[in-house]
Amino acid sequence: MKIILSSLLVVLICASALHARGIRTDKDFATLMPDTLKHPPETEARLNKWFRGSKFGAFIHFGAYSQLAGKYKGRVSPKNYAEWVQMDLEIPYEEYRKEVVGQFNPTEFDAEEWVKLFKATGMRHVVITSKHHDGFALFDSLCSDYDVMDASPFKRDIIKELSEACHKHGLKFGVYYSQAKDWSDPDSSSFTRKGTLKSIYPELPETYKPDMDAYLERKALPQIEELLTNYQIDLIWFDTPREMTRARALRFTETVRRLNPDCVINSRLYTMAGASKKHPITPDMLDVFDYFSLGDKEVPPKKLPLTTESPDSVSSSYGYKAHGEHHYHTLQELIHRLVHTTCSGGSYLLNCGPMGNGKIDPKAVELFSGIGDWISDNHESIYDTEANPLPAKPQWGDASLSKDGRTLYLHVMQWPTNGTLRVDGVPVKAASARFLSPKAADQTISLSQDGSSLVLDLPAQAIDAHDTVIKVVLESPFPVQ
């Protein structure tokens, strides 16, 4: 998944940690997303049915590229994202179809196993790449034979199996779909970079001019209709809106609304790649999609006026990568990114790239297990909560608020060396404070309050080295503007 600038551009909290291609930061994000913006009523209703309450989802980048792990015939992809190997190494379409797609046979794929892992991690919805930029679909498509049933030896409908497993275990199910970029079709928007069309399709004449509308009519729109007709889809995660005019985007929106009015749509269906101070987000954009997907690996710095999602990954790649430069986040980094996203009122979508054999990457399994353990102890501070109500994000961590406003959850990520935690900006009286983790059920916390400042006396060491959560019960609801 290549970075595409969303309408919403926010500060990259961890820019120094990862160097994903094309990430842009913009300190004046408020000028891009005015505080006066509001979702239309029908969008509010759709988001409130499940998306806002989900908080945490699994993102899966899986496809024929997964078996390459960033390397093809001795050549290693020079870029971060392993799912871009065909374009980065300029593998012609016919060769890729025969040598990569024609060998894709993930015999160890087990949808039940995947879903049980995601659920144990605390994830409440799942989004998988039904068709990534290479154009190869993981479902049975009638409008194209470039799919798992026709072009690969696997002959199993991965989307069908995963959708059924998700709904069986109570998870919402969504599909990623690359609507504008498709390297299997020379008419798509994939080839605006000089020389790429010729490298993927060497047989085409130099004068060939792609017809974007023909591609959309022939493949992208029909496949969206197939997905919504043949599978139980709760969310469609569109990506890379290059050349997606408002008129083109609305055709997708109208198709989704006609077939499944409750299906949630993300912002990468139609965004302004040139968003800037001179071109802020405007209300007329908000009838095309439901919520904003931030840039890849972006974490919101504070609560924003519209519902947002942070599409993160356990590593510096989204597709599985075992060759070339790549690295994984630490467990602590992922917990912090999850917490900061949800404490900003956003949804956290954490990606893993399964291996070519269909098994989840062992390192991802390890990280998911650690997140699941933390959430098992602290889930109350994540789900059924509102964004941080304090005047500013505290230096020691973050905070969230129960929906009734009577419980303040303090996420202490930097333990105070003097044993005293000061919390400013609490305008109501606090009744008590205790550690949320059952590991510290027998420990008490002394609390005092001077006006709107709380002072908590804490033990010498943190209860949880990653994030210790303190539950503060308030005598009256915290007033939120």
Residue, then its C-alpha position, 0 to 999 in steps of 0.5 A: m500500500k503506497i502512501i497517498l496524501s489523504s484530505l486530512l494531513v496530520v503531524l507524524i508522531c513517529a516520523s523518525a521511527l519509520h521512513a515509509r515512502g512519500i509520507r508528508t507531514d504538515k504542522d498546519f493540519a488545522t487549516l486542512m480540517p477546519d474545526t467547523l466541519k461536521h459529518p452529515p446526519e446520515t454519515e453520523a448514523r452509519l458510523n454510530k452503528w458499529f465503526r466508532g465503537s470498534k476502535f481497533g481493527a486488523f488490516i491484512h495485506f495478502g496476495a501473490y506478492s506475499q510469497l516473494a517477501g520482497k525478492y524476485k529472481g535474486r533481485v530485492s525490492p529497494k523500497n519499503y513496501a513488499e506489496w509493490v514488488q511488481m512495480d518496483l522491480e518492473i516485472p511485466y504483467e505477463e511474466y508476473r501473472k505466470e511466475v508469481v500469480g501462477q505459483f500462488n498456493p497458500t495451502e496453510f491459510d486458515a480463516e478460523e485461525w486468523v480470526k481467533l488470533f485477531k479476536a484474542t488481540g482485541m480487534r473488533h473488525v478485519v479489513i483484507t486486500s481483496k484486490h491490491h495494486d497488482g490487480f489480482a483478486l482474492f475472490d471469485s470474480l466474473c468480470s475478470d479471470y485475474d483472480v484466485m479461482d482462475a489464475s492461481p492453483f489455490k482455487r479457494d475464495i479467500i474473501k468468502e472464507l474470511s468473511e464467514a469466519c469473521h461474522k461467525h466470531g462476531l467481528k465486522f468484515g471489510v475489504y480493501y480495494s484499489q479502485a484507481k490503480d491496477w497494474s493488470d490493466p493499462d487503462s488504469s491510473s497506475f502508469t502516470r510515472k514516466g516509463t512504467l507503462k512500457s516496463i509493465y506492458p512492453e508490447l504496447p505502442e509508445t502512443y498508447k493513451p490509457d482510458m481511465d473511465a473504460y477501466l472503471e466501467r470494465k473492472a473496478l465498478p463491476q468488482i465492487e458490485e460483485l463484492l457487495t452482492n456476493y459477500q457480507i461486507d461491512l466496510i470498503w477501504f478504498d486506496t489511492p484515488r489518483e485521477m478519481t474526480r468527484a464524478r468518478a468517486l460518486r459512482f462508487t459511493e452510489t453503488v455502495r449505497r444502493l447495494n448496502p446503505d450501512c456499509v462504511i466507506n473510507s476517504r481514500l475513495y476521493t481525496m485531494a492529493g494537493a490538499s494545502k492551506k489554499h485548498p482545505i477540506t470542505p463540507d462538499m467532500l463529506d458526502v462521498f465517504d464516511y470517515f478519514s483514513l490518515g496517511d500510512k502510519e500517521v497517528p492523530p496528535k489530538k481529537l479532530p472534528l471528523t472521525t479518523e482512522s490510523p492505518d498502521s503496520v507491525s513493520s515498515s512494510y504492509g505486505y510480508k517482507a523478509h528481504g531487504e531493509h525492513h524492521y518491526h515496531t516494538l510492542q511498546e511502540l504499538i501499544h502507545r500508537l494504539v492508545h494515542t489513536t483511540c485517546s484522540g477519538g480515532s480508530y486504530l487499524l493494525n496491519c500484518g502481512p501473512m506469509g506466502n504459505g497463508k500463515i500469519d508472520p510469527k513476529a506479528v503473532e508475537l506482537f499481537s499476543g503482547i497487545g492482547d495481554w495488555i488489552s485483556d487488563n486494560h480494555e475498559s480504557i479503550y472501548d466504550t470511551e471518548a477522546n481525551p477531555l484534558p486541555a492538552k495531551p499530558q507529557w507522561g502519556d494520554a487519557s480517555l473518558s468513559k461515555d457517561g463522563r464519570t470515569l477518567y482513564l490515565h495512560v501513564m507511559q512515562w512513570p514519574t521518578n518522584g512518585t507523584l503524578r500531576v494531572d491538570g485540567v480536571p474541573v470536577k471533584a475526583a472521588s477515588a483512583r485505582f490501577l486498572s490492571p488486576k495485577a495491582a488489585d491490592q495496591t491503593i493510590s492516594l489522591s489529593q486535589d487542588g482546584s482542577s489539579l489532581v495529585l496522585d501518589l504512586p509506587a516507585q515502579a510502574i505496574d505495566a512497563h508499557d502503559t499503566v492505566i489508572k482509573v479515576v472515578l469522578e463525583s460528577p460528569f466531566p464537562v466536555q465541549 
